[in-house]
Amino acid sequence: MNALTWLVVLPVLGAVVVALIPRGRDELIRPLGLALTIPALAVAGWVAFNFEVGDPFFQFTVDHTLSEELGIGWRLGVDGISLWMVVLTAVLFPLAIAASTSITKRPRHFVIAMLILETGLLGVFVALDLLLFFAFFEVVLVPMYMLIGVWGSGNRRYASMKFLLFSAVGSIFLLDGIIALGVLAGDAVGTVANFDHRVILDIPLSSTAQLLLFLTFGFAFAVKVPIVPLHTWLADAHTEAPTAGSVILAGVLLKMGGYGFLRFNMTLFPEATVDLAFAIAVLGVVGIVYGAVVAIVQPDVKRLVAYSSISHMGFVILGIFALTSQGLSGGVFVMLSHGLVTGALFLLVGMLYDRRHTRRIDDYGGIATVMPIYAGFFLFMAFASIGLPGLSGFVGEFAVLIGSYLTLPVLAIIGASGVVLAAIYLLWAYERIFTGPITNSANAELRDLGFREIAIIAPLIVLVLAIGIYPKPILDRIQPSVDLILDRIEATTTYEVPDNGFTPDEGSG
């Protein structure tokens, strides 16, 4: 089988293996689940290592036609945009499972849900058939709903149902758009339908068709990002989800929205993209400011990190719809960096919650004296989230702001305030949780991170630092693919992509 087929199939095969473990051997479930995520990580690493730099087209492609008349097939491929989403997914799943020691209820079902979720997410990022993409898009919903609803806390049923309803409504619009687009493509090539993304690229669409299809696809992806005002499910889902659920939700699942805009809306509907770019970029800036301001007033540290995700994903939307090479490259880089940094922050919040069973900031204070390693890790990730030069957060946000300033200078200036606001909500939270004397006796006996917890966070620290100092290998693989998207927009519309001579090397920090 092709490497990408193995990549998608291995986690679900792992879920079958876990399901066959004899009853009464629950102590084997989590270590086995962790081990079963490693093969997919190895394949993702192999794909990244063998990816041909400078090639903007899909690589490692698979194309098995299942129905010639309906234009349905098992079609997979990876380019410079999807490559890093695949690697991010493969990295975060083993760490999330390794951190889930507090899951004692139905551990078998928990691990099975995680492995199926991994298959769904990997499939989303490599599918080149629109119906196959939709199938993976929907596969993601059920295990995430279960993670929140079964293993969540407090008001988990409300949060899981809200997540499901928002996602399901978006999916209805997406399915309608995919079917309509497939039928239009089929008419053009002489079959009932065709759902091959590469075939649809060559199908001419009227301005009205592009606008309507952009909106149907875009609504589903806007829910996933989430773009304000479709964001209200996110904070509730994060607050009630178990640590592993929050890590995957923020680290990977939100990226489905940004990826969808890049892969489908911008390539298939370029005219509508140009027409709607400013309006969507405005919503991105609203998300940057709104998410940061609301994060400042959060009394719950987990909700604070959740609202910071809305703000950071606003940078992604601003970068994408600035319609510049720097903006698009920066948007993809922000998605990668945000997945690593926010995934680490949710892991750290979960580790603290396991010790004190409270997420209220006011319940802490001065714990750096008893948890110095934890405090250092949290501060490092807070600086990365703020965008400190030398860490991954700076590279993507800098490129987004430079790229958006070329076409949307006022929005870029307003968006830059998100960096200042991020410093306020993160450093103020750090001060209240970690500095000063211990005022609550329950915090005096907190134990610092152990070897297992350090081993979980350490890879993310290394990656955040490595790509912050030397982002060139990442950007060298992203830029040809985003330039191809912009070339298509230029070739099919009157839009001209601005060029100020900026290259990834110059903005690498």
C-alpha positions in Angstrom: 0.0 0.0 0.0 1.0 3.6 -0.5 2.5 5.5 2.4 -0.6 7.8 2.8 -3.0 4.8 2.8 -0.9 3.3 5.6 -1.0 6.6 7.4 -4.8 6.7 7.4 -5.4 3.0 8.0 -2.9 2.4 10.8 -4.8 4.2 13.6 -8.1 2.5 12.9 -6.3 -0.9 12.7 -4.9 0.0 16.1 -8.5 0.6 17.3 -9.4 -2.9 16.2 -6.4 -4.3 18.1 -7.5 -2.4 21.3 -11.1 -3.7 20.9 -9.8 -7.3 20.9 -7.9 -7.0 24.2 -9.5 -9.4 26.7 -11.7 -8.0 29.4 -10.1 -7.4 32.8 -6.8 -6.2 31.3 -7.4 -2.5 31.5 -3.9 -1.9 32.6 -2.7 -2.7 29.1 -5.1 -0.4 27.3 -3.4 3.0 27.6 0.2 1.8 27.0 -1.0 -0.2 24.0 -3.0 2.7 22.6 0.1 4.9 23.0 2.3 2.3 21.2 -0.3 2.0 18.4 0.0 5.7 17.6 3.8 5.4 16.9 3.5 3.6 13.5 1.4 6.6 12.1 4.0 9.0 13.5 6.8 7.0 11.8 5.0 7.1 8.5 4.3 10.8 8.8 8.0 11.3 9.6 9.0 9.3 6.6 6.7 11.3 4.3 8.1 14.6 5.7 11.7 13.4 5.2 11.1 12.2 1.7 8.9 15.2 0.6 10.5 16.9 -2.4 11.3 20.5 -1.6 10.2 23.0 -4.2 7.5 20.8 -5.7 4.1 22.7 -5.3 2.0 19.7 -6.5 0.6 16.8 -4.6 3.1 14.0 -3.7 2.8 10.4 -2.7 -0.6 10.3 -4.5 -3.0 7.4 -4.6 -5.8 7.2 -7.2 -8.0 4.2 -7.1 -11.3 4.7 -8.8 -14.3 3.2 -7.0 -17.0 4.3 -9.5 -16.1 5.7 -12.9 -19.7 6.9 -13.5 -20.1 8.7 -10.2 -16.5 9.9 -10.1 -15.8 8.5 -6.7 -12.4 7.2 -5.7 -9.8 6.6 -3.0 -7.7 9.6 -3.9 -5.0 10.8 -1.5 -2.1 13.2 -1.8 0.0 15.6 0.3 1.5 19.0 -0.6 3.4 21.7 1.4 0.2 22.8 3.1 -1.2 19.5 4.2 2.2 18.0 5.0 2.6 20.0 8.3 -1.0 19.3 9.3 -0.3 15.6 9.0 2.9 15.8 11.0 1.2 18.0 13.7 -1.6 15.4 14.0 0.8 12.5 14.3 2.9 14.3 16.9 0.1 15.3 19.2 -1.9 12.1 19.4 0.7 10.0 21.3 1.4 12.9 23.7 -2.4 13.3 24.3 -2.8 9.6 25.1 0.3 9.5 27.3 -1.1 12.4 29.3 -4.4 10.7 29.9 -3.5 8.8 33.1 -6.6 10.3 34.9 -9.0 8.5 32.5 -10.2 5.5 34.5 -13.7 5.2 33.2 -14.0 3.0 30.1 -10.3 3.3 29.1 -10.8 0.8 26.2 -13.5 3.0 24.6 -11.4 6.1 25.3 -8.4 4.8 23.4 -10.6 3.4 20.6 -12.2 6.9 20.2 -8.8 8.6 20.1 -7.5 6.2 17.4 -10.6 6.6 15.2 -10.3 10.4 15.7 -6.7 10.2 14.5 -7.7 8.3 11.4 -10.5 10.9 10.6 -8.1 13.9 11.0 -5.3 12.4 9.0 -7.8 11.5 6.3 -9.1 15.1 6.2 -5.7 16.4 5.4 -4.8 13.9 2.7 -8.1 13.3 0.9 -8.3 14.6 -2.7 -11.8 13.2 -3.4 -14.4 15.6 -2.1 -16.8 12.8 -1.0 -13.9 11.0 0.7 -12.9 14.3 2.4 -16.5 14.7 3.6 -16.5 11.2 5.0 -13.4 11.8 7.0 -14.7 15.2 8.0 -17.8 13.5 9.5 -15.8 10.6 11.1 -14.1 13.3 13.3 -17.4 14.4 14.9 -18.4 11.1 16.6 -15.3 10.4 18.7 -14.8 14.1 19.6 -18.5 14.2 20.7 -17.8 11.1 22.8 -14.6 12.5 24.3 -16.4 15.5 25.5 -19.7 13.9 26.5 -18.4 10.7 28.2 -15.0 11.7 29.7 -15.6 15.4 30.1 -16.4 17.3 33.3 -19.2 19.3 34.8 -21.6 20.4 32.0 -20.2 17.9 29.5 -23.5 16.9 28.0 -24.4 20.4 27.1 -21.0 21.1 25.7 -20.8 17.9 23.6 -24.3 18.5 22.2 -23.5 22.1 21.3 -20.3 21.0 19.5 -22.3 18.4 17.6 -25.1 20.7 16.6 -22.8 23.4 15.3 -20.7 20.9 13.4 -23.7 19.1 12.0 -25.3 22.2 10.6 -22.0 23.2 9.0 -21.7 19.7 7.6 -25.2 19.9 6.0 -24.0 23.0 4.0 -20.8 21.3 3.1 -22.5 18.2 1.8 -24.9 20.2 -0.3 -22.0 22.1 -1.8 -20.0 19.0 -2.5 -22.9 17.3 -4.3 -23.7 20.3 -6.4 -20.1 20.8 -7.3 -19.7 17.1 -8.1 -22.7 17.1 -10.4 -21.5 20.3 -12.2 -18.1 18.6 -12.7 -19.8 15.4 -14.0 -21.8 17.4 -16.6 -18.5 18.9 -17.8 -16.7 15.6 -18.2 -19.7 13.5 -19.4 -20.4 11.5 -16.3 -23.1 11.6 -13.6 -20.7 13.3 -11.2 -17.0 13.7 -10.5 -15.6 14.5 -7.1 -11.9 14.5 -7.9 -10.4 17.8 -6.6 -7.9 17.9 -9.5 -10.6 17.4 -12.1 -12.8 20.1 -10.6 -10.0 22.6 -10.7 -10.4 22.7 -14.5 -14.2 23.1 -14.5 -15.3 26.6 -15.3 -17.9 28.0 -12.9 -20.1 31.1 -13.2 -19.6 33.9 -10.8 -23.0 33.1 -9.1 -22.1 29.4 -8.8 -18.7 30.3 -7.3 -20.3 32.6 -4.8 -23.0 30.2 -3.6 -20.5 27.3 -3.4 -18.0 29.4 -1.6 -20.6 30.2 1.0 -21.7 26.6 1.5 -18.2 25.3 1.9 -17.1 28.4 3.8 -19.9 28.1 6.4 -18.7 24.6 7.4 -15.1 25.7 7.6 -16.0 28.9 9.5 -17.6 26.8 12.2 -14.5 24.7 12.6 -12.0 27.6 12.7 -14.1 29.1 14.5 -14.8 32.5 13.0 -16.8 35.0 15.1 -19.8 34.8 15.5 -19.8 31.0 15.0 -17.4 30.5 17.9 -19.6 30.0 20.9 -19.3 26.2 21.0 -15.5 26.4 21.4 -15.1 27.6 25.0 -17.7 25.2 26.3 -16.2 22.3 24.5 -12.7 23.1 25.7 -13.8 23.7 29.3 -15.6 20.4 29.7 -13.4 18.2 27.5 -10.7 16.0 29.1 -7.1 17.1 28.6 -6.6 14.8 25.6 -9.8 16.2 24.0 -8.7 19.8 24.5 -5.3 19.1 23.1 -6.6 17.5 19.9 -9.5 20.0 19.6 -7.2 23.1 19.7 -4.1 21.5 18.3 -5.6 19.8 15.2 -9.4 19.9 14.8 -9.6 23.7 14.5 -7.1 23.5 11.7 -9.7 21.7 9.6 -11.3 25.1 9.0 -8.2 27.0 7.9 -7.1 24.0 5.8 -10.5 23.8 4.1 -10.4 27.4 3.1 -7.0 27.0 1.6 -7.6 23.6 -0.1 -11.1 24.1 -1.4 -12.5 27.6 -1.2 -9.4 29.4 -2.6 -8.6 26.9 -5.3 -12.1 26.0 -6.5 -13.7 29.4 -6.2 -11.0 32.0 -6.9 -13.4 34.7 -8.1 -15.6 34.5 -5.0 -12.4 34.4 -2.9 -11.3 37.7 -4.3 -14.8 39.2 -3.9 -15.2 38.1 -0.2 -11.6 38.3 1.0 -11.9 41.7 2.7 -15.1 40.8 4.5 -13.7 37.5 5.8 -10.4 39.2 6.8 -12.4 41.7 8.8 -14.0 38.8 10.7 -10.5 37.4 11.3 -9.4 40.7 12.9 -12.6 40.7 15.0 -11.7 37.3 16.2 -8.1 38.4 17.0 -9.3 41.3 19.2 -12.5 39.7 20.6 -10.8 36.4 21.6 -7.9 38.3 23.3 -10.2 40.7 25.2 -12.5 38.0 26.5 -9.4 35.9 27.5 -8.2 38.7 29.7 -11.4 38.6 31.9 -11.6 34.8 32.2 -11.4 33.4 35.8 -10.8 29.9 34.5 -7.4 29.2 33.0 -8.7 26.6 30.6 -11.3 29.0 29.2 -8.5 31.6 28.9 -6.5 29.3 26.7 -9.6 28.4 24.7 -10.4 32.1 23.9 -6.7 32.6 23.0 -7.3 29.9 20.3 -10.0 32.1 18.8 -7.6 35.0 18.8 -4.7 33.0 17.2 -7.0 31.5 14.6 -8.0 35.0 13.7 -4.4 35.5 12.6 -4.8 32.5 10.3 -7.9 33.9 8.7 -6.3 37.3 8.3 -3.2 35.8 6.7 -5.1 33.6 4.3 -7.5 36.3 3.0 -4.8 38.9 2.7 -4.1 37.0 -0.6 -0.4 37.4 -0.5 2.4 34.8 -0.5 3.6 36.0 2.9 0.1 36.0 4.4 -0.8 32.5 3.2 2.6 31.0 4.3 2.3 32.8 7.6 -1.2 31.5 8.1 -0.1 27.9 7.6 2.8 28.4 9.9 0.5 29.9 12.6 -1.6 26.8 12.4 1.4 24.6 12.9 2.8 26.7 15.8 -0.6 27.1 17.4 -1.1 23.4 17.4 2.2 22.8 19.2 1.9 25.7 21.7 -1.7 25.5 22.6 -1.5 21.7 22.8 1.3 22.1 25.3 -0.7 24.7 27.3 -3.7 22.4 27.5 -1.4 19.6 28.6 0.0 21.8 31.3 -3.4 23.0 32.5 -4.5 19.3 32.7 -1.5 18.4 34.8 -2.3 21.1 37.2 -6.0 20.2 37.3 -5.1 16.6 38.1 -3.3 17.8 41.2 -5.8 20.4 42.6 -9.0 19.6 40.7 -9.7 23.3 40.1 -9.0 25.6 37.1 -9.9 28.9 38.8 -7.0 31.3 38.6 -7.8 32.7 42.1 -7.4 29.3 43.7 -3.7 29.5 43.0 -0.9 31.9 43.7 2.8 31.5 44.4 3.0 27.9 43.1 6.3 28.6 41.3 8.0 28.0 44.7 6.8 24.4 44.9 6.5 23.7 41.1 9.5 25.5 39.5 9.9 23.1 36.5 6.2 23.4 35.8 6.3 27.2 36.1 9.3 27.4 33.7 7.5 25.2 31.1 4.3 27.3 31.4 6.2 30.6 31.0 8.1 29.2 28.0 4.8 28.3 26.2 3.2 31.6 27.3 6.1 33.4 25.6 5.7 31.3 22.5 2.0 32.0 22.4 2.6 35.8 22.8 5.1 35.6 19.8 8.4 36.1 21.4 11.2 36.3 18.7 13.1 33.0 18.6 10.0 30.9 19.3 7.5 29.5 16.7 4.7 31.9 17.5 6.7 34.9 16.2 7.5 33.5 12.8 3.9 32.9 11.7 2.4 36.0 13.2 5.2 38.2 11.8 4.6 36.8 8.3 0.9 37.2 8.6 1.2 40.9 9.6 3.8 41.6 6.9 1.7 39.9 4.3 -1.6 41.5 5.3 -0.1 44.9 5.5 0.6 44.8 1.8 -3.1 44.6 0.9 -5.0 45.3 4.1 -2.8 47.8 6.1 -5.6 49.0 8.5 -6.6 45.5 9.3 -3.0 44.5 9.8 -2.4 47.4 12.3 -5.6 46.5 14.2 -4.6 42.8 14.2 -1.2 43.6 15.6 -2.9 44.6 18.8 -3.6 41.0 19.4 0.1 40.5 20.2 -0.1 43.1 22.9 -3.4 41.7 24.3 -1.9 38.2 24.3 0.9 39.5 26.5 -1.7 41.0 28.9 -3.9 37.9 29.4 -1.0 35.4 29.5 1.4 37.3 31.7 -1.3 38.5 34.0 -2.5 34.9 34.4 1.0 33.8 35.0 1.5 36.4 37.7 -1.7 35.4 39.6 -1.0 31.7 39.4 2.8 31.4 39.9 4.2 34.5 41.6 4.1 35.9 45.1 3.7 34.0 48.3 1.5 30.9 48.6 -1.8 32.2 50.0 -3.8 28.9 49.8 -2.4 26.1 52.0 -3.7 23.5 49.5 -1.0 24.7 47.1 1.8 24.2 49.5 2.0 20.5 49.0 1.8 20.5 45.2 4.4 18.2 43.6 6.4 19.4 40.6 6.4 17.6 37.3 7.6 14.0 37.2 9.7 12.3 34.6 6.7 11.1 32.6 5.2 14.6 32.5 8.5 16.2 31.5 8.9 13.6 28.8 5.4 14.6 27.4 6.1 18.4 27.3 9.8 18.2 26.3 9.2 17.3 22.6 6.9 20.3 22.2 9.4 22.6 23.8 12.1 21.3 21.4 9.9 21.7 18.3 8.6 25.2 19.3 12.2 26.4 19.8 13.6 24.6 16.8 11.2 26.0 14.2 11.3 29.4 15.9 15.0 29.6 15.5 15.2 27.9 12.1 11.8 28.0 10.3 13.3 27.7 6.8 12.7 23.9 6.3 9.0 24.5 7.1 8.6 27.6 5.0 10.5 26.1 2.0 7.9 23.4 1.8 4.9 25.6 2.4 5.6 28.5 0.0 5.6 26.7 -3.3 2.1 25.3 -2.6 0.6 28.6 -1.5 2.2 30.3 -4.4 0.5 27.8 -6.7 -2.9 28.8 -5.2 -2.1 32.5 -5.7 -1.0 31.8 -9.3 -4.4 30.2 -10.0 -6.2 33.2 -8.5 -4.2 35.5 -10.7 -4.8 33.4 -13.8 -8.5 33.2 -13.3 -9.4 36.6 -12.0 -8.2 40.2 -12.4 -6.5 40.1 -9.0 -2.7 40.8 -9.0 -0.7 39.3 -6.1 1.5 42.1 -4.6 5.3 41.4 -4.2 7.6 43.5 -2.0 10.6 41.1 -2.4 10.0 39.5 1.0 11.3 35.9 1.3 10.7 33.4 4.2 14.4 33.7 5.1 14.1 37.4 5.8 11.2 36.9 8.1 12.5 33.9 10.0 13.3 35.8 13.2 
